[in-house]
């Protein structure tokens, strides 16, 4: 599977993080669509993501179509991936051995961790450690829901996630990034429906496994 590329544009002013994706800044950002992580086919409940940056933050905007929006988690660093979630895996150095994982639930609960990954492509034994004690200082997230949360009935339309990740916390090779700098990154969503689960990705990995950094896409700062 070809590795996707995304040119992340600079926003001229900081973006308020309130979960409202109708801001003018997001209209200027190119959307990408997530696909099924194993097959690359379109999901039944689509997800689009936009990205922007400035000198201080990398910004994300997820729009997740969802008829049944739910999560029981309420505490930071619970295992959000067991339920409904959107995720960002960010590798500023692009080596695939250490990267940052961010998960955000429909209740705006956050899981963040530093991941150490010693797997060797393409099919090396799983050898991954997550440092869940790390908290991203200054991370800001917000969620809006169109519909009802936690009713477990198909009565909703979508949930939107906005996030601002402080660049300094990612210890990048250059701060702030300069035009043309490239990082590796992948974007994910897990939808837990009543009848089936959908595992989605920007850069599909060929199987239901998100921790395959050699498949991460390229984030190019424009």
Number of C-alpha atoms within 10 A of each C-alpha: 10 8 13 16 17 18 17 22 17 19 19 11 10 16 19 14 18 15 21 15 18 8 11 9 16 20 11 13 18 15 17 17 18 25 25 25 25 17 15 18 12 14 18 12 17 19 26 18 22 21 26 25 25 20 17 16 22 17 25 20 25 26 21 23 19 23 19 22 30 22 19 12 19 13 13 16 19 15 12 24 17 12 17 24 27 25 24 19 23 25 25 23 17 19 12 23 16 20 23 21 22 22 24 26 27 25 22 21 20 25 23 24 20 21 21 16 18 15 18 15 11 9 8 9 10 12 10 13 13 16 13 15 10 13 17 19 10 13 16 17 21 21 21 18 18 15 16 18 17 12 12 15 14 14 14 18 16 19 24 23 26 26 24 23 20 20 23 16 15 17 11 14 11 12 12 15 20 12 13 12 14 21 20 22 27 25 26 24 27 21 26 20 19 10 5 7 12 19 20 31 27 27 28 30 24 15 13 16 11 22 19 21 25 18 23 27 22 19 23 18 19 16
